[in-house]
Amino acid sequence: MLRFASRFLLMFSCTCASLLAQTSPPPARVLTPAQTAAIHNYVTSEMKRERIPGLAVGIYDRGQILLAQGYGLANVELAVPVKPETIFQSGSTGKQFVSAAIMMLVEEGKLNLDDSITKYFSDAPDTWKPIRIKNLLSHTSGLAEYESGDRTGPKGPFYLRLDFTEAELVTKIEALPIEFLLGEKWNYRNTNYVLLGVIIHKITGMFYADYLQERIFKPLDMTSTRLISDADIIPNRSSGYEIVRNELKNQSWVSPTFNSTADGALYFNVLDIAKWDGALYGTKLLTPPSLDRIWTVYPLNNGKPNPSNYGFGWEINKIKGHKVIQHGGAWQGFTCDISRYTDDSLTVVILTNLGSGNSRPGQIGRVVAGLLIPELMPSKLVAIEDKQPELLASLRTLLDQLATGQDVKSQMTPELAARITPESSKTIQSRLAAVLPPDSVVLVSRDDLPDGWLRSQYRFSKKGESLLISYGLDKDGKVSLLGFSPDQEYKFE
């Protein structure tokens, strides 16, 4: 990940440079005071904008720490500051450890990526027979999402406040429908990685988290990385928070079952992730062919890359010509992002203790990377001319209806209408109360999408408060996108 321009490097000389080159790794780049100050100023301002209680930044050069810094509070009630040692929840970034464990088993000949998953789930329905291990890893299995609102609520089969055995969880997953033909589409489904964790258990005889501890965390001396536990005494653990009706609240409680599944239920900190990042440049864990397989975009049946450029537990993209291998995560009042700019030997990690409805660690990490590599810096989000004012007029009518509690589902696509629940309606009303009626509204982006879709983003402002509202229509004029997010300085692709 290193191809940094010389102006970003702190160079030094040594009369025995040739000897040192034979016995020592090349020195990591060093952040300049100006770069460190710019990162500090940006992160603190963005935390204030997004109302993030606590945040940790990790910046590495091939696993060597350039910056490990905590900001804000790990625990608001006790006023405990974030340190580099502070532990956050991984959310879905934990999937990358599971994919690595699966590839270890492949290398050992204990598993084949082309194995049907019914080899490990003998009671599964016949519709599971075509599904391969590689389809679980790449989210092309067609399996339904267990972690949907209706299924994890009090009346759902996966109610988050109930405990289930692993066998009970599998039985419930086996009852879920198939959403699409194998490999025809790509849909991110936590269900896939829950099953991968069970497969690791069945093959090794070890609970998947114990296997990760034995094969990955201990060998890399990742001493703070482990499974989530509400019961254990865990040094440097932070608290997770959510913003509910404009007030900071503690994270929602879930049962031990749903804090132990393989779709992302780990603790870690920026010091341990540095060790993980360094290992991904070597062969201590996996051979280069296995790593290449993990970081290769999985194709759909038509031979085209899946729409999220997803490999096995990672997304593989390019930003302005720079390759980035990335994954985000969110769970229980925590969000995080790990982005590895492999052409530049640069990794940026952002961990926060605020829920995904308000925090954007991936975007924060992108700007931090841009402060070190200017080509990566996103453009500013500025007002543009609105040549279709009738769209704004229809949006304002819709927002007025939402603000007064009217039923607007008939104006939406079925997929969007399904997300308008009594609870989400209350959240929307709370957000709109701060900016309606607005003092000003400006268009900041507009995109024509395939199949006649149109997506716009507006900045609504009132008395110093601003809110970004995304609005999209499908080819039939139905509302297909309605999103609300804190105001931001930059435009992200």
Steps between C-alpha positions, in 0.01 A plus 500: 500500500791738461562726209503826688650813338832597653362820650301286745803304622744585772831395353814424691844379402737247641855416401418133533174516307584201284567286807179609668304422184610139536399466865207740560171574330477836325392780734135598500402844387460752779208741519606861500377731777285678240336173395437398860348839577278486192374154599432619855311809384289308250415210732400724791284720278331199340435340839326819605296508178392135534474513881736205541586448870827315443723402209835332439720548194757248385734574209754238391771442244506123441400444862741754646307757701523856372220627723289337772291769661185518709252786498203576721344267756493123522238530772292815519350434843840453664686749276760238402711616203573287194858370484678291237433203729124566508295205374213545254261251343591376154160471336533346156872570470523178700403312183853537365636282781240233421589501131868462594416206727306331220796538264730350765277193505512492118879507509499214750276293273220489756256692283445583135351826376286298260352285776121509515402641836261206543815298573498680835124545543342162442149617592506798265232530230573377149520861383832525686674227296636731227641748756879478536732628771619767257142626463477559874832683501398724208132562593372336182316213669148638464429434868273747676617742769431378852578843643203689356275714716201269489706189572700641793205673669296358792279293269777386268687168495831673579386731780823666610419475870465121502778243526529209258738211468704475183282211383183699564640793305584279204151348502347847488729601212409184309137614510579830326406539134739512207489854356661443159668232291853418602749746353239700310527797734709635785336587831687566823357251748633446852337156481787380278768566760298359790502173306874527428563523874297183553695325225830590671360347819392181324836451324735590786294404803570850633252784534593739218616779736727256684643393166568863407668548836718193455593544135502877445487718810753314718762449224479870415508607866165674460449494876190723510305337218232256612132410496251750646386428856278709725589282797881496489717770655680643197759777543467809281153408372305797362124550513285519188251779438212589272319826433129447558263791440794737511627370836809288569400160638684185605519216249210257481546171683503171311530144627836319517395301191506804275825625649674176408412432135764500227349788305682755716508471881856579604687752711825658378703822507723694260815346649389146421375587152852622418627146564223358281586746222866406514419129480298554183820612326682179586447125502469434873129427471427425136683441173489767228255297283254480790526872569457571129183290501361694797573829322361403160156636410260208478315483165129442452366230270516741204875533550480861612637619836242519775371858548683555830835366374492256790752221543507282812432729797643809327399753236761567231477839331704775341485863605651732241725220382605387849401148600320473832398183682237599752224394733275684741309382802217608728344335802357595839591868497840455332627561148838445341684489171825336388634630168826364358644708213718220371668696219621747762585279798253702705222375725254728676275367779220694666316359802206685660254437782198648324240308300483491122205735476725793580868409466691449174840350576567405138465858388713627786768249406487606136569864588780396736655304213458807279691711751795265442450425130338806338370304199270309735333811639130514402359816349305752707123472523386838365175645368426438131237642267166321526360457149211284619336699781187288473690217672571718801135605508388136510757423772383790716142379471608151602700631797206708622284189487759297691544774759127497575475121518312440175511165320725541196569136415290510182748751354795265556639184348405188697860461621513852644146486638592189699761704688245758619402358837343678799842524663680625188223756447566642847871523422429679171266746670765577761762570233267716293393706800846658510491627138133554409394746386849564359672836474676375188514195273774438244570215261845350559498198268290338229562176317318328214511129574435198275141396425369856519574554869586847624681579826534844658643628825395825665629697796215623721607771748326680785652719771845349475375140473550315172386162372582319177196336343540250217206456268461260211227408253473189286394499135133492603532805723482303823724611789779242505743680730446713807798546729599736778856564615695766689639779287851445369774691326592249232334308220560125499455278195 
